[in-house]
Amino acid sequence: MDCLGCGNRFHQQVLVGEILLGDSLLIKEWCEICQKELILVSSYEGCQKCGQICLEKLCEDCQEWQRIYEDELFIHDSLFFYNDAMKEWFRKYKFLGDKRLASCFSKDIAAYFQDKQEWLIVPIPLDRERFKKRGFNQVEHLLDLAGVKFIPLLKKVEGLESQSAKTKKERLETKQAFELNEKVIGRYKKQLLGMKILVVDDVYTTGRTIHHAKDCLKKLHPVIIKSFSLAR
């Protein structure tokens, strides 16, 4: 079969034990070479809040967020570091629109959310123009293929410049990008009582997007808000 990472053909070896145990074969849509290029955030000791590799307890970004938000609890989990391999994967998946690539991480994402049944999952939204151009919401598609249910409590403010086109300084200075999706909230009023919210994005860069989402969702008075992204 062809590797979804590099496109090269490779032989997939299926072990009898994997079949008997019902293990997912989705990760094997990558060849061994591409799999080795992926670096797990959990394989390094880094920032206590976001996982970024650093020598201090907190990375520079999280030190700045702590200064702004003081003692507010912040926990962000990511699966992989945003290295060259992940950057190329996102280029093909997110910007070239190859939706097949979402299946590469379905097993990993499903495993992360396996013990998150009591959390209300909220994906980062796209504005209408970007959704129309791309044809899909990359975060929602990742969750769908992993079998993770979510509720779109947020709406993107229309007409804002994409974060991917901005410098780090410009990202940090970005104005509030989200608003509550009142129509959806009206349908899920009972589920929103005493909830724990888990915000999901594709990539965590400076934390600006996640903190904007948290600021907006605080209006719903959740018990706690934490966040997750595929890459950091």
RATA-V516381 format. One record per residue. RES is the residue in three letters. SS is DSSP state (@ for helix, = for strand, . for the rest). PHI is phi in radians with two decimals (none if undefined). D_LAST is the distance of its C-alpha to the last C-alpha in Angstrom with 2 decimals. Layout:
BEGIN
res:RES ss:SS phi:PHI d_last:D_LAST
res:RES ss:SS phi:PHI d_last:D_LAST
END
This chain:
BEGIN
res:MET ss:. phi:none d_last:29.21
res:ASP ss:= phi:-1.60 d_last:26.84
res:CYS ss:. phi:-1.20 d_last:23.24
res:LEU ss:. phi:-1.30 d_last:20.91
res:GLY ss:. phi:-1.46 d_last:18.51
res:CYS ss:. phi:-1.93 d_last:21.13
res:GLY ss:. phi:1.55 d_last:24.21
res:ASN ss:. phi:-1.32 d_last:26.36
res:ARG ss:= phi:-1.37 d_last:28.72
res:PHE ss:. phi:-2.53 d_last:28.37
res:HIS ss:. phi:-1.66 d_last:30.34
res:GLN ss:. phi:-1.65 d_last:28.81
res:GLN ss:. phi:-1.69 d_last:30.51
res:VAL ss:. phi:-1.83 d_last:30.88
res:LEU ss:. phi:-1.52 d_last:32.14
res:VAL ss:@ phi:-1.01 d_last:34.78
res:GLY ss:@ phi:-1.06 d_last:32.99
res:GLU ss:@ phi:-1.16 d_last:29.94
res:ILE ss:@ phi:-1.19 d_last:32.33
res:LEU ss:@ phi:-1.14 d_last:34.26
res:LEU ss:@ phi:-1.49 d_last:31.23
res:GLY ss:. phi:1.28 d_last:29.85
res:ASP ss:. phi:-1.13 d_last:26.47
res:SER ss:. phi:-1.20 d_last:24.38
res:LEU ss:. phi:-1.80 d_last:24.55
res:LEU ss:@ phi:-1.07 d_last:21.69
res:ILE ss:@ phi:-1.09 d_last:19.42
res:LYS ss:@ phi:-1.45 d_last:22.42
res:GLU ss:@ phi:-1.38 d_last:22.09
res:TRP ss:. phi:-1.90 d_last:20.16
res:CYS ss:. phi:-1.28 d_last:22.36
res:GLU ss:@ phi:-1.08 d_last:21.97
res:ILE ss:@ phi:-1.10 d_last:20.97
res:CYS ss:@ phi:-1.19 d_last:17.98
res:GLN ss:@ phi:-1.07 d_last:16.97
res:LYS ss:@ phi:-1.21 d_last:17.14
res:GLU ss:@ phi:-1.38 d_last:14.72
res:LEU ss:. phi:-1.46 d_last:11.84
res:ILE ss:. phi:-2.00 d_last:10.39
res:LEU ss:= phi:-1.25 d_last:9.77
res:VAL ss:@ phi:-1.08 d_last:7.77
res:SER ss:@ phi:-1.20 d_last:11.23
res:SER ss:@ phi:-1.45 d_last:13.04
res:TYR ss:. phi:-2.23 d_last:12.44
res:GLU ss:. phi:-1.58 d_last:13.66
res:GLY ss:. phi:-2.43 d_last:11.55
res:CYS ss:. phi:-0.97 d_last:11.38
res:GLN ss:. phi:-1.22 d_last:13.38
res:LYS ss:. phi:-1.78 d_last:11.83
res:CYS ss:. phi:-2.16 d_last:8.02
res:GLY ss:. phi:1.56 d_last:7.72
res:GLN ss:. phi:-1.03 d_last:7.00
res:ILE ss:. phi:-1.15 d_last:9.82
res:CYS ss:. phi:-2.81 d_last:12.88
res:LEU ss:. phi:-1.52 d_last:16.60
res:GLU ss:. phi:-1.60 d_last:17.18
res:LYS ss:. phi:-1.17 d_last:16.64
res:LEU ss:. phi:-2.19 d_last:14.47
res:CYS ss:. phi:-1.28 d_last:12.38
res:GLU ss:@ phi:-1.05 d_last:14.19
res:ASP ss:@ phi:-1.08 d_last:12.35
res:CYS ss:@ phi:-1.22 d_last:13.01
res:GLN ss:@ phi:-1.10 d_last:16.46
res:GLU ss:@ phi:-1.19 d_last:17.16
res:TRP ss:@ phi:-1.15 d_last:16.23
res:GLN ss:@ phi:-1.16 d_last:18.39
res:ARG ss:@ phi:-1.13 d_last:21.11
res:ILE ss:@ phi:-1.31 d_last:21.09
res:TYR ss:@ phi:-1.76 d_last:20.87
res:GLU ss:. phi:0.94 d_last:22.66
res:ASP ss:. phi:-1.57 d_last:22.92
res:GLU ss:. phi:-1.14 d_last:21.05
res:LEU ss:. phi:-1.18 d_last:19.00
res:PHE ss:. phi:-2.41 d_last:15.23
res:ILE ss:. phi:-2.34 d_last:13.13
res:HIS ss:= phi:-2.21 d_last:9.61
res:ASP ss:= phi:-1.91 d_last:8.64
res:SER ss:= phi:-2.35 d_last:5.91
res:LEU ss:= phi:-1.59 d_last:7.63
res:PHE ss:= phi:-2.24 d_last:6.30
res:PHE ss:. phi:-1.35 d_last:4.85
res:TYR ss:. phi:-1.47 d_last:5.26
res:ASN ss:. phi:-1.67 d_last:8.78
res:ASP ss:@ phi:-1.07 d_last:12.12
res:ALA ss:@ phi:-1.13 d_last:12.64
res:MET ss:@ phi:-1.20 d_last:9.73
res:LYS ss:@ phi:-1.06 d_last:10.73
res:GLU ss:@ phi:-1.19 d_last:14.23
res:TRP ss:@ phi:-1.07 d_last:13.63
res:PHE ss:@ phi:-1.14 d_last:12.32
res:ARG ss:@ phi:-1.05 d_last:15.30
res:LYS ss:@ phi:-1.28 d_last:17.66
res:TYR ss:@ phi:-1.31 d_last:16.48
res:LYS ss:@ phi:-1.46 d_last:15.66
res:PHE ss:@ phi:-1.71 d_last:17.93
res:LEU ss:. phi:-1.69 d_last:20.64
res:GLY ss:. phi:1.33 d_last:20.79
res:ASP ss:. phi:-1.44 d_last:20.97
res:LYS ss:@ phi:-1.13 d_last:20.56
res:ARG ss:@ phi:-1.00 d_last:21.53
res:LEU ss:@ phi:-1.14 d_last:18.13
res:ALA ss:@ phi:-1.06 d_last:16.81
res:SER ss:@ phi:-1.18 d_last:18.98
res:CYS ss:@ phi:-1.05 d_last:17.01
res:PHE ss:@ phi:-2.01 d_last:14.61
res:SER ss:@ phi:-1.02 d_last:17.27
res:LYS ss:@ phi:-1.13 d_last:18.26
res:ASP ss:@ phi:-1.15 d_last:14.88
res:ILE ss:@ phi:-1.17 d_last:14.28
res:ALA ss:@ phi:-1.05 d_last:17.95
res:ALA ss:@ phi:-1.14 d_last:17.83
res:TYR ss:@ phi:-1.10 d_last:15.20
res:PHE ss:@ phi:-1.52 d_last:17.41
res:GLN ss:. phi:-1.01 d_last:20.61
res:ASP ss:. phi:-1.84 d_last:21.33
res:LYS ss:. phi:-1.94 d_last:20.16
res:GLN ss:. phi:-1.07 d_last:23.50
res:GLU ss:. phi:-1.50 d_last:24.46
res:TRP ss:. phi:-1.66 d_last:21.45
res:LEU ss:= phi:-1.65 d_last:21.75
res:ILE ss:= phi:-1.53 d_last:18.81
res:VAL ss:= phi:-2.17 d_last:18.21
res:PRO ss:= phi:-1.38 d_last:16.21
res:ILE ss:. phi:-1.24 d_last:15.30
res:PRO ss:. phi:-1.52 d_last:18.37
res:LEU ss:. phi:-1.90 d_last:19.46
res:ASP ss:. phi:-1.39 d_last:22.62
res:ARG ss:@ phi:-1.08 d_last:25.69
res:GLU ss:@ phi:-1.11 d_last:25.85
res:ARG ss:@ phi:-1.22 d_last:22.36
res:PHE ss:@ phi:-1.12 d_last:22.97
res:LYS ss:@ phi:-1.11 d_last:26.34
res:LYS ss:@ phi:-1.22 d_last:25.06
res:ARG ss:@ phi:-1.44 d_last:22.27
res:GLY ss:. phi:1.61 d_last:24.34
res:PHE ss:. phi:-2.87 d_last:21.72
res:ASN ss:. phi:-1.59 d_last:18.85
res:GLN ss:@ phi:-1.10 d_last:15.87
res:VAL ss:@ phi:-1.29 d_last:14.38
res:GLU ss:@ phi:-1.10 d_last:17.90
res:HIS ss:@ phi:-1.17 d_last:18.63
res:LEU ss:@ phi:-1.06 d_last:15.85
res:LEU ss:@ phi:-1.18 d_last:17.27
res:ASP ss:@ phi:-1.02 d_last:20.79
res:LEU ss:@ phi:-1.19 d_last:20.60
res:ALA ss:. phi:-1.54 d_last:19.21
res:GLY ss:. phi:1.30 d_last:22.14
res:VAL ss:. phi:-1.73 d_last:20.31
res:LYS ss:. phi:-1.37 d_last:22.51
res:PHE ss:. phi:-2.53 d_last:21.31
res:ILE ss:. phi:-2.23 d_last:23.15
res:PRO ss:. phi:-1.36 d_last:22.36
res:LEU ss:. phi:-1.35 d_last:23.26
res:LEU ss:= phi:-1.96 d_last:21.75
res:LYS ss:= phi:-2.13 d_last:23.05
res:LYS ss:= phi:-1.47 d_last:21.65
res:VAL ss:. phi:-1.14 d_last:24.03
res:GLU ss:. phi:-1.26 d_last:25.67
res:GLY ss:. phi:1.50 d_last:25.83
res:LEU ss:. phi:-1.47 d_last:22.76
res:GLU ss:. phi:-1.23 d_last:21.07
res:SER ss:. phi:-1.09 d_last:17.81
res:GLN ss:@ phi:-1.12 d_last:14.72
res:SER ss:@ phi:-1.12 d_last:13.80
res:ALA ss:@ phi:-1.61 d_last:17.17
res:LYS ss:. phi:-1.80 d_last:16.79
res:THR ss:. phi:-1.35 d_last:16.33
res:LYS ss:@ phi:-1.04 d_last:14.26
res:LYS ss:@ phi:-1.07 d_last:17.61
res:GLU ss:@ phi:-1.16 d_last:18.44
res:ARG ss:@ phi:-1.08 d_last:15.29
res:LEU ss:@ phi:-1.14 d_last:16.13
res:GLU ss:. phi:-1.63 d_last:19.72
res:THR ss:. phi:-1.07 d_last:19.31
res:LYS ss:. phi:-1.33 d_last:21.83
res:GLN ss:. phi:-0.85 d_last:21.36
res:ALA ss:. phi:-1.76 d_last:20.16
res:PHE ss:= phi:-2.23 d_last:21.16
res:GLU ss:= phi:-2.50 d_last:24.33
res:LEU ss:= phi:-1.23 d_last:25.45
res:ASN ss:. phi:-1.53 d_last:26.71
res:GLU ss:@ phi:-1.07 d_last:30.17
res:LYS ss:@ phi:-1.08 d_last:31.57
res:VAL ss:@ phi:-1.20 d_last:29.06
res:ILE ss:@ phi:-1.01 d_last:29.40
res:GLY ss:@ phi:-1.09 d_last:33.15
res:ARG ss:@ phi:-1.43 d_last:32.91
res:TYR ss:. phi:-2.10 d_last:30.85
res:LYS ss:. phi:-0.94 d_last:32.54
res:LYS ss:@ phi:-1.13 d_last:33.47
res:GLN ss:@ phi:-1.24 d_last:30.03
res:LEU ss:@ phi:-1.51 d_last:28.56
res:LEU ss:. phi:-1.28 d_last:30.81
res:GLY ss:. phi:1.04 d_last:29.18
res:MET ss:. phi:-1.44 d_last:25.89
res:LYS ss:= phi:-2.02 d_last:22.48
res:ILE ss:= phi:-1.84 d_last:19.77
res:LEU ss:= phi:-2.12 d_last:16.31
res:VAL ss:= phi:-1.46 d_last:14.44
res:VAL ss:= phi:-2.12 d_last:12.27
res:ASP ss:= phi:-2.25 d_last:10.16
res:ASP ss:= phi:-1.46 d_last:8.79
res:VAL ss:= phi:-2.29 d_last:5.76
res:TYR ss:. phi:-1.77 d_last:4.82
res:THR ss:. phi:-1.91 d_last:6.28
res:THR ss:. phi:-1.77 d_last:9.20
res:GLY ss:. phi:1.72 d_last:9.78
res:ARG ss:@ phi:-1.05 d_last:12.96
res:THR ss:@ phi:-1.07 d_last:12.82
res:ILE ss:@ phi:-1.10 d_last:12.21
res:HIS ss:@ phi:-1.20 d_last:14.92
res:HIS ss:@ phi:-1.07 d_last:17.19
res:ALA ss:@ phi:-1.08 d_last:17.01
res:LYS ss:@ phi:-1.09 d_last:17.80
res:ASP ss:@ phi:-1.02 d_last:20.61
res:CYS ss:@ phi:-1.24 d_last:22.11
res:LEU ss:@ phi:-1.26 d_last:22.00
res:LYS ss:@ phi:-1.06 d_last:23.62
res:LYS ss:@ phi:-1.11 d_last:26.80
res:LEU ss:@ phi:-1.56 d_last:27.07
res:HIS ss:. phi:0.97 d_last:27.33
res:PRO ss:. phi:-1.28 d_last:25.05
res:VAL ss:. phi:-1.18 d_last:25.25
res:ILE ss:= phi:-2.76 d_last:21.55
res:ILE ss:= phi:-2.26 d_last:18.33
res:LYS ss:= phi:-2.24 d_last:14.93
res:SER ss:= phi:-2.50 d_last:11.77
res:PHE ss:= phi:-2.58 d_last:9.47
res:SER ss:= phi:-2.52 d_last:7.00
res:LEU ss:= phi:-1.14 d_last:7.13
res:ALA ss:= phi:-2.28 d_last:3.81
res:ARG ss:. phi:-2.30 d_last:0.00
END
